Amino acid sequence: REHASSSSSSSSSTSSSSSSSPPHKNEILAAKSTRMAERRKRVQDTLRKMNRLPFHDDSNNNNNNNNGNNSGNRHGRTTWTKMTDEELNSARERAEREGIDEREHAWLRRAHLTGATTDGTLRDLSKAHPSPSREDEEAEDQGRILWGNNDNDPYDPVASLASNVEYYDKWQQAYRFLGGFIDCDRQVGGGSHDNNQGGGQHCSRWMMWAAYIDPNYSGGEYDEYFGDNPPGTLDCHSPDSEWVLIGVYRQEFYQYIEQISKHLWAIDDYEYIVALAGLEYMTDDECFGVGYDENGNQLYASVQPLEGGSFQMGLYSDEQCLVLNTKTGYTYDDFAEKSELNLGSKDQTTDDAFHAQAYEYWYDTQEYTLTNLNTVYDDFKYCTSCVDYPTYQDGYFIGDDGTDDDDLINQCWKFYSHDSYNC
């Protein structure tokens, strides 16, 4: 899809301007899933035309593979499928005898097997991606089962075996957010990414998030997790995940929401409009006076973290925004004003129909429960690739189509470089 001032667009584009009314709240997730699936398909089709998708079938290649991964699909690409233990052992034995071709490289690398270079000479992939030693395996069984049925704290830094000083490919990194919280010991600010022990007088709202790496990553980049029958799975939120926790971090709440909005969506995406509307309505103020209750007592407003990782705008009785005022019949909506549509300084949209639709999304989002904003961000409670693909900057592709390697943004680094600290 093109997001420029010109009127050209793809026939498969799912621009928000094509809708005549905003979706019902229970349709938002389905709409988002459909939009993301269509986006992935467009990206894959584009890369396929550019011959940038790996492991193309070669009609002249008469080599037969024993692992069953050589069957083509309707796109003319090799289909990646899981290998059984028997197939893995057979592939390893054959690799030790004959070497392996490039087509099999990703699978054998995931299994820490011996491979071959393109010229047929053998090399030991385990040197770059070593198998865990017996001591490591015992330590894992004893102290690091991130989500298993045990009494271990999955966020105990001692239990995690993933080093936070090693280099990891950006594609093997993922994150998810755990929820907001209030901290009165550490206030927003500071100049280094440590525990920020500054003794401020104000309580701050933070978003807690976790970062993970895939120890089985095979170098497939985008196709590792998003290709046809991908070998990798973004499931770091799962009790059965093999992803390894790197650490748990806290980021200034507003910044966390804002950073995601900047790099993941096009300017006419429903999610982008909702994110900006929600940010505008909640403001980036920590705790501020908004008015008085029925008895003339001062009321303050700030983000109110809720159970399950959700959040809304709450009314408080104290200037630290710690004590919820549960007696007043007012809500934040009685004091806050809805703002005018503002999609940012880069907004080049001139379509009146789109602006009319965008206004509906915008105003529907600006209410104290922030229901639309919560719904859009619910996806990020689950395992999410750190690579923003394609990458946007304030609603528009970075580069030609947001997919060139130099244009891709590592969202986890963005978090860390914007008011994010170790927990």
Legacy VTK file of the C-alpha trace (Angstrom):
# vtk DataFile Version 3.0
C-alpha trace
ASCII
DATASET POLYDATA
POINTS 423 float
0.000 0.000 0.000
1.175 3.506 -0.709
0.672 6.185 1.921
1.703 9.294 0.053
-0.128 12.388 -1.057
-0.811 10.790 -4.444
-4.107 9.031 -4.981
-2.592 5.743 -6.149
-3.306 2.692 -4.003
-3.357 -1.073 -4.195
-6.634 -2.730 -5.046
-6.189 -4.934 -1.991
-5.669 -1.990 0.345
-7.783 -1.966 3.483
-7.747 1.760 4.061
-9.941 3.046 6.855
-11.494 5.493 4.425
-13.344 2.647 2.717
-15.599 2.105 5.736
-18.752 4.094 6.280
-19.073 3.566 10.033
-16.760 2.660 12.895
-16.641 -1.023 13.879
-18.462 -2.247 16.922
-16.137 -2.932 19.855
-16.539 -6.691 19.575
-15.503 -6.520 15.903
-12.254 -4.648 16.420
-10.049 -7.655 17.145
-11.417 -9.561 14.150
-10.868 -6.533 11.923
-7.330 -6.141 13.190
-6.544 -9.831 12.640
-7.875 -9.624 9.089
-5.912 -6.458 8.385
-2.677 -7.942 9.708
-3.180 -11.132 7.702
-3.765 -9.119 4.535
-0.721 -7.001 5.263
1.445 -10.097 5.676
0.153 -11.460 2.379
0.919 -8.198 0.573
4.413 -8.136 2.040
5.048 -11.738 1.063
3.775 -11.166 -2.476
5.980 -8.074 -2.809
9.082 -9.872 -1.584
8.323 -12.843 -3.794
8.207 -10.577 -6.848
11.548 -9.104 -5.759
13.008 -12.616 -5.353
13.797 -11.851 -1.728
11.980 -14.779 -0.140
14.406 -17.590 0.747
14.419 -21.215 -0.307
12.724 -21.046 -3.717
11.962 -24.348 -5.412
14.266 -25.135 -8.314
12.509 -27.112 -11.041
15.908 -28.241 -12.320
16.981 -29.567 -8.954
16.647 -33.333 -9.000
18.095 -33.899 -5.545
15.752 -35.820 -3.307
15.612 -34.876 0.338
14.813 -37.483 2.949
13.253 -35.059 5.399
10.117 -34.379 3.353
10.637 -30.591 3.274
10.929 -30.380 -0.507
7.236 -30.282 -1.403
6.181 -27.102 -3.205
3.053 -25.083 -2.523
0.848 -22.983 -4.773
3.337 -20.104 -4.615
6.157 -22.278 -5.939
8.013 -22.082 -2.612
9.394 -24.756 -0.402
7.029 -25.548 2.447
8.672 -25.675 5.859
7.330 -28.471 8.046
8.376 -29.824 11.408
10.782 -32.782 11.341
10.288 -35.852 13.469
13.073 -37.148 15.715
13.680 -39.951 13.220
13.970 -37.462 10.358
16.356 -35.291 12.366
18.618 -38.250 13.161
18.542 -39.357 9.536
19.399 -35.834 8.344
22.259 -35.591 10.797
23.763 -38.887 9.703
23.461 -37.900 6.053
24.962 -34.468 6.757
27.973 -36.042 8.420
28.456 -38.299 5.397
27.631 -35.966 2.530
27.112 -32.416 3.766
23.846 -30.543 3.334
22.519 -28.132 0.762
21.387 -24.594 1.534
17.724 -25.615 1.476
18.097 -27.731 4.605
20.356 -25.355 6.479
17.688 -23.695 8.611
16.256 -26.935 9.925
19.567 -28.508 10.830
20.746 -25.321 12.463
17.669 -25.326 14.683
18.594 -28.855 15.752
22.241 -27.883 16.444
23.428 -30.353 13.801
26.562 -30.485 11.674
26.077 -28.644 8.387
27.921 -27.793 5.217
28.939 -24.597 3.532
27.728 -23.810 0.022
30.917 -25.271 -1.453
30.174 -28.620 0.167
32.769 -28.501 2.938
31.564 -29.457 6.369
31.402 -27.068 9.246
30.156 -27.405 12.788
27.173 -25.150 13.335
27.216 -25.926 17.018
30.231 -23.663 17.460
28.065 -20.672 16.624
24.909 -22.132 18.163
26.154 -24.646 20.737
23.948 -27.294 22.220
23.399 -26.860 25.958
25.780 -28.832 28.131
24.540 -31.402 30.608
25.213 -28.889 33.375
23.157 -26.278 31.545
20.311 -28.714 31.041
20.360 -29.643 34.704
20.410 -25.975 35.663
17.476 -25.366 33.359
15.529 -28.213 34.919
16.381 -26.973 38.383
16.074 -23.254 38.025
14.651 -22.057 34.708
11.312 -23.286 33.545
9.790 -19.982 32.702
6.178 -21.040 32.604
6.079 -24.637 33.796
4.035 -26.076 36.636
6.510 -25.385 39.403
7.148 -23.009 42.251
9.883 -21.025 40.493
9.374 -17.327 39.880
9.477 -16.987 36.066
10.902 -13.474 36.464
13.650 -14.354 38.918
16.835 -12.977 37.260
18.869 -15.817 38.757
16.649 -18.373 37.039
17.102 -17.000 33.532
19.970 -18.418 31.483
19.724 -15.847 28.688
22.658 -13.471 28.958
21.809 -9.796 28.565
25.302 -8.978 27.280
25.352 -11.431 24.353
24.531 -10.419 20.772
21.188 -11.684 19.492
19.838 -11.249 15.992
17.002 -8.741 15.970
14.667 -11.307 14.425
15.083 -13.730 17.327
13.953 -11.120 19.859
10.393 -10.663 21.100
8.502 -8.846 23.820
5.139 -8.515 25.521
3.755 -6.153 28.108
2.664 -7.367 31.524
0.672 -4.365 32.726
0.881 -0.944 34.304
1.852 -0.147 37.881
2.528 2.812 40.172
5.946 3.297 41.764
6.565 5.978 44.382
10.255 5.081 44.913
11.425 5.723 41.358
10.059 8.629 39.370
10.157 9.109 35.631
13.431 10.618 34.490
17.124 9.943 34.943
19.994 9.603 32.538
20.909 5.927 32.538
19.200 2.594 32.099
19.721 1.260 35.593
17.353 0.960 38.525
16.964 4.747 38.617
16.946 5.094 42.390
16.371 8.829 42.303
14.509 9.994 45.381
11.699 12.031 43.868
8.582 13.230 45.652
6.137 12.095 42.977
4.695 8.703 42.141
5.034 7.580 38.532
3.046 5.350 36.203
5.065 2.647 34.482
4.399 -0.122 31.992
6.105 -3.396 32.850
7.292 -5.412 29.857
9.394 -8.506 29.300
11.957 -9.337 26.599
12.789 -12.809 25.289
15.062 -14.531 22.783
14.456 -17.642 20.711
17.387 -20.009 21.362
16.304 -22.110 18.370
16.396 -19.264 15.844
17.772 -20.518 12.513
18.351 -17.291 10.594
15.124 -17.269 8.597
14.407 -13.618 9.492
10.804 -12.712 8.549
9.955 -16.185 7.258
11.137 -17.778 10.493
7.859 -16.734 12.144
5.616 -15.332 9.399
6.339 -17.415 6.308
4.279 -20.279 4.954
4.447 -23.081 7.541
7.177 -21.258 9.500
9.568 -23.306 11.675
9.479 -20.778 14.527
6.577 -19.735 16.705
6.040 -16.456 18.546
4.785 -18.037 21.751
6.930 -16.546 24.512
3.704 -15.968 26.465
2.898 -19.692 26.451
3.437 -22.088 29.376
5.113 -24.478 26.912
7.345 -21.918 25.206
11.041 -22.566 24.560
11.751 -18.825 24.356
14.119 -17.634 27.071
13.521 -14.595 29.224
16.180 -11.881 28.956
14.729 -9.499 31.507
11.777 -7.520 32.785
11.734 -3.759 32.316
9.641 -0.744 33.153
8.971 2.085 30.765
7.235 5.381 31.389
3.618 4.506 30.664
2.803 7.144 28.071
6.073 6.477 26.225
5.319 2.788 25.910
1.961 3.410 24.255
3.417 6.142 22.078
6.428 4.193 20.809
4.262 1.378 19.480
1.960 3.874 17.766
4.839 5.508 15.912
6.222 2.519 14.052
3.606 -0.169 13.437
0.678 1.356 11.558
-0.178 3.379 8.498
-1.764 6.789 8.922
-5.160 5.525 7.764
-5.139 2.391 9.923
-7.844 2.189 12.548
-5.209 1.240 15.157
-3.106 4.303 14.413
-6.040 6.692 14.797
-7.182 5.016 18.032
-3.672 5.089 19.505
-3.213 8.803 18.832
-6.694 9.637 20.099
-6.106 7.704 23.306
-2.732 9.306 23.925
-4.212 12.760 23.388
-7.028 12.061 25.828
-4.936 10.545 28.622
-2.192 13.217 28.237
1.405 12.682 29.330
0.872 14.300 32.743
1.532 12.106 35.753
-1.167 13.425 38.105
-3.084 16.650 37.628
-6.013 18.470 39.147
-9.161 18.411 37.039
-11.878 19.911 39.253
-13.946 19.287 42.376
-16.353 16.605 43.547
-19.931 17.131 44.754
-18.674 18.312 48.148
-16.102 20.740 46.827
-13.092 18.454 47.351
-10.248 18.581 44.853
-10.169 15.789 42.272
-7.039 14.625 40.485
-6.712 12.459 37.381
-4.171 9.959 36.081
-3.888 6.586 34.384
-5.414 3.873 36.566
-3.801 0.432 36.059
-6.354 -2.389 36.154
-6.218 -6.123 36.704
-5.281 -8.106 33.636
-3.046 -5.431 32.137
-5.831 -3.035 31.147
-6.016 0.623 32.130
-8.350 3.618 32.203
-8.416 7.200 33.410
-9.210 7.347 37.114
-10.200 10.118 39.532
-8.206 10.394 42.762
-8.481 12.264 46.046
-4.775 13.020 46.548
-2.132 14.859 44.569
-0.078 11.656 44.162
-3.039 9.927 42.474
-2.886 6.945 44.814
-6.288 7.059 46.565
-9.171 6.465 44.168
-12.202 8.611 44.857
-14.942 5.988 44.960
-17.642 8.281 46.336
-17.982 10.751 43.519
-20.428 10.180 40.716
-18.153 11.986 38.281
-15.788 10.364 35.811
-12.821 11.730 33.909
-15.170 12.436 31.004
-16.939 15.110 33.053
-13.767 17.196 33.131
-11.727 16.284 30.046
-12.539 17.695 26.637
-12.441 15.704 23.432
-9.755 17.053 21.142
-9.740 17.756 17.433
-8.465 15.082 15.047
-4.688 15.334 14.836
-2.773 12.626 12.972
0.566 14.365 13.337
2.664 16.849 11.452
3.333 14.403 8.605
-0.347 13.971 7.788
-0.789 14.404 4.017
-4.284 12.937 3.748
-6.789 15.133 1.906
-9.708 12.734 1.445
-12.830 14.183 3.073
-14.480 10.764 3.422
-11.422 9.434 5.239
-11.360 12.405 7.606
-15.045 11.927 8.403
-14.416 8.290 9.258
-11.278 9.144 11.218
-13.210 11.679 13.298
-15.652 8.951 14.326
-12.820 6.652 15.403
-11.140 9.534 17.224
-14.145 10.697 19.235
-15.311 7.169 20.010
-11.906 6.437 21.572
-11.823 9.486 23.828
-13.742 8.272 26.877
-12.480 7.410 30.348
-12.492 3.581 30.050
-10.235 3.821 26.970
-11.952 0.668 25.706
-10.878 1.069 22.086
-7.273 1.771 23.067
-7.188 -1.263 25.366
-8.595 -3.460 22.611
-5.960 -2.346 20.115
-3.116 -2.903 22.598
-4.374 -6.248 23.905
-2.389 -7.966 21.139
0.850 -6.790 22.741
0.169 -8.794 25.898
1.151 -11.753 23.731
4.519 -12.580 22.211
5.375 -9.894 19.644
8.391 -9.708 17.353
10.751 -6.882 18.242
11.075 -6.123 14.525
8.465 -3.684 13.249
7.764 -5.136 9.809
7.036 -3.196 7.749
8.333 -0.203 9.675
6.484 3.105 9.722
7.397 6.503 11.092
4.350 8.458 12.229
2.042 6.760 9.746
4.298 6.516 6.675
6.743 3.882 5.458
10.384 4.368 6.301
12.078 4.105 2.912
10.181 2.762 -0.076
8.089 0.093 1.592
9.363 -0.204 5.162
10.972 -3.610 4.572
14.617 -2.862 3.728
16.891 -4.136 6.461
18.385 -0.694 7.079
14.881 0.749 7.526
13.585 -1.801 10.033
13.190 -0.651 13.621
13.863 -2.876 16.607
10.945 -1.951 18.845
12.630 -3.376 21.946
15.522 -0.992 21.455
13.053 1.844 20.992
11.512 1.014 24.359
14.895 0.847 26.032
16.085 4.151 24.576
12.948 6.029 25.684
12.599 6.147 29.474
12.882 2.378 29.986
14.797 0.835 32.890
15.542 -2.521 34.432
13.052 -3.775 36.993
LINES 1 424
423 0 1 2 3 4 5 6 7 8 9 10 11 12 13 14 15 16 17 18 19 20 21 22 23 24 25 26 27 28 29 30 31 32 33 34 35 36 37 38 39 40 41 42 43 44 45 46 47 48 49 50 51 52 53 54 55 56 57 58 59 60 61 62 63 64 65 66 67 68 69 70 71 72 73 74 75 76 77 78 79 80 81 82 83 84 85 86 87 88 89 90 91 92 93 94 95 96 97 98 99 100 101 102 103 104 105 106 107 108 109 110 111 112 113 114 115 116 117 118 119 120 121 122 123 124 125 126 127 128 129 130 131 132 133 134 135 136 137 138 139 140 141 142 143 144 145 146 147 148 149 150 151 152 153 154 155 156 157 158 159 160 161 162 163 164 165 166 167 168 169 170 171 172 173 174 175 176 177 178 179 180 181 182 183 184 185 186 187 188 189 190 191 192 193 194 195 196 197 198 199 200 201 202 203 204 205 206 207 208 209 210 211 212 213 214 215 216 217 218 219 220 221 222 223 224 225 226 227 228 229 230 231 232 233 234 235 236 237 238 239 240 241 242 243 244 245 246 247 248 249 250 251 252 253 254 255 256 257 258 259 260 261 262 263 264 265 266 267 268 269 270 271 272 273 274 275 276 277 278 279 280 281 282 283 284 285 286 287 288 289 290 291 292 293 294 295 296 297 298 299 300 301 302 303 304 305 306 307 308 309 310 311 312 313 314 315 316 317 318 319 320 321 322 323 324 325 326 327 328 329 330 331 332 333 334 335 336 337 338 339 340 341 342 343 344 345 346 347 348 349 350 351 352 353 354 355 356 357 358 359 360 361 362 363 364 365 366 367 368 369 370 371 372 373 374 375 376 377 378 379 380 381 382 383 384 385 386 387 388 389 390 391 392 393 394 395 396 397 398 399 400 401 402 403 404 405 406 407 408 409 410 411 412 413 414 415 416 417 418 419 420 421 422
